[in-house]
């Protein structure tokens, strides 16, 4: 069964569209997971990786103590490059 999409992936896709970009324009990502359990990090990574499909980008996966919003578990930071 494929991983269930994360709201942060949908938010990322929407932000990219509003900036005139797509997931295929992303050149790097950083995925932050509010957990110290490796299984949680892997679960979050599986979802983000699936969203990018065949578009492999350099990425960093980090476990952190907390994120900015209450009940926030995952944050995805992406850098995209779009030619004019």
C-alpha positions in Angstrom: 0.0 0.0 0.0 1.5 3.4 -0.9 2.2 5.9 1.9 -0.6 8.3 2.8 0.0 11.9 1.6 1.1 14.4 4.3 -0.6 17.8 4.4 2.8 19.4 4.2 3.4 17.8 0.8 0.1 19.3 -0.5 1.1 22.7 1.0 4.5 22.4 -0.7 2.9 21.6 -4.1 0.5 24.6 -3.7 3.3 27.0 -2.8 5.4 25.8 -5.7 2.4 26.3 -8.1 1.8 29.8 -6.8 5.5 30.6 -7.4 5.3 29.2 -11.0 7.1 26.0 -10.2 6.4 22.3 -9.7 7.9 19.4 -7.7 10.2 18.7 -10.7 11.7 22.2 -10.3 12.9 21.4 -6.7 16.7 21.0 -6.4 16.9 20.1 -2.7 14.8 19.4 0.3 15.1 19.3 4.1 12.6 17.2 6.0 12.2 17.8 9.7 10.3 15.3 11.8 9.4 16.0 15.4 10.4 12.6 16.7 13.5 10.7 17.9 12.1 7.4 16.6 13.8 6.2 13.4 10.5 4.5 12.3 8.8 8.0 12.4 11.5 9.5 10.3 11.4 6.7 7.8 7.6 6.9 7.6 7.7 10.7 6.9 10.5 10.2 4.3 8.6 7.5 2.5 5.7 9.9 2.0 7.9 12.8 0.8 10.0 10.5 -1.4 6.8 9.1 -3.0 5.5 12.6 -3.8 8.7 13.3 -5.8 8.4 10.0 -7.6 11.3 9.6 -10.1 12.5 13.2 -9.5 15.4 12.4 -7.0 16.8 15.5 -5.3 19.5 15.9 -2.7 17.7 15.8 0.7 18.4 16.0 4.4 16.2 14.1 6.9 16.4 15.3 10.5 14.7 14.3 13.7 14.0 17.4 15.9 12.5 18.0 19.3 9.7 20.3 18.3 8.4 22.3 15.3 6.8 25.7 15.2 3.2 24.8 15.5 1.4 22.8 18.2 0.7 19.3 16.9 3.0 19.9 13.9 4.9 16.6 13.2 6.6 17.2 9.8 8.0 20.2 8.0 9.4 20.1 4.4 11.7 22.8 3.2 12.4 22.9 -0.5 14.5 25.0 -2.9 13.3 25.2 -6.4 15.0 26.7 -9.5 12.9 28.0 -12.4 14.3 29.6 -15.6 12.6 32.8 -16.7 
